[in-house]
């Protein structure tokens, strides 16, 4: 537990805690927006098409070598 020697020290700590709280709230807002963007349907489709392209390409190559 911190022992304060003056009211100035208390005011400084209160200001610091208030700023830290504001920073934490802004970080939460950014995180919420990022999660909302990540869960958007277009991002799901984009991820699906990337995976399909990647694995579909490998399946195509495997089938091509099986025929040879």
N, C-alpha and C positions, 0 to 999 in steps of 0.2 A: 504494500500500500504506500502510495506516494504522499509525503508530507509537504504541503505547500508553505512557502515562507511569505508570500504576498498575493494580493489579488491579481497582480499582473501575470503571475505564473498560472493562476487558475484561468484567466481570460485567454492566455496563449494556448493552454491545453484544450479549452473549449473550442477555440477557433480551429485548431488542428483536427480535433475529432469531428467537427462539423464538415471540414473539407474532406476528410477521409470518408465520411458517410456519403457526401455528394459524389465523390469519385466512384464509390462502390455502386451507387444507384445508376450512374451513367454506364458503368460496365455491365450491370444487369440489363439495362435497356439494349445495349449493343448485342449481348448474348441472345436476348429474346428475338431481336430482329434477325440475327444470323440463323437461329433455329427455324424461324418462320420461312426464311428464304430456302433453307436446306430441305424443308418438308413440302415445298411447293410442288404441285404435280408436274410441272415442266422439268424440274430437276430430277424427279423420279424417272421420267421418260428419257431424259438425256443419259442418265446412268444406265438404264436398261439398254439403250441403243449402243452405248460404248461397250458394255459387256457382251452384247450379242455380236457386235462387229469383231471384237477381240476373239471370242471363242468360236464364232462362226468361221472365221478365217482359218483357225487351227483345224477345225473339223474338215474344212474344204481341202486343206493341205494333206491331211491324213488319208482322206478318200482318194485324192489324186495319186498318192504313192501306193495305195493298195491296188489300184488299177494297173499300175506299171509293173 
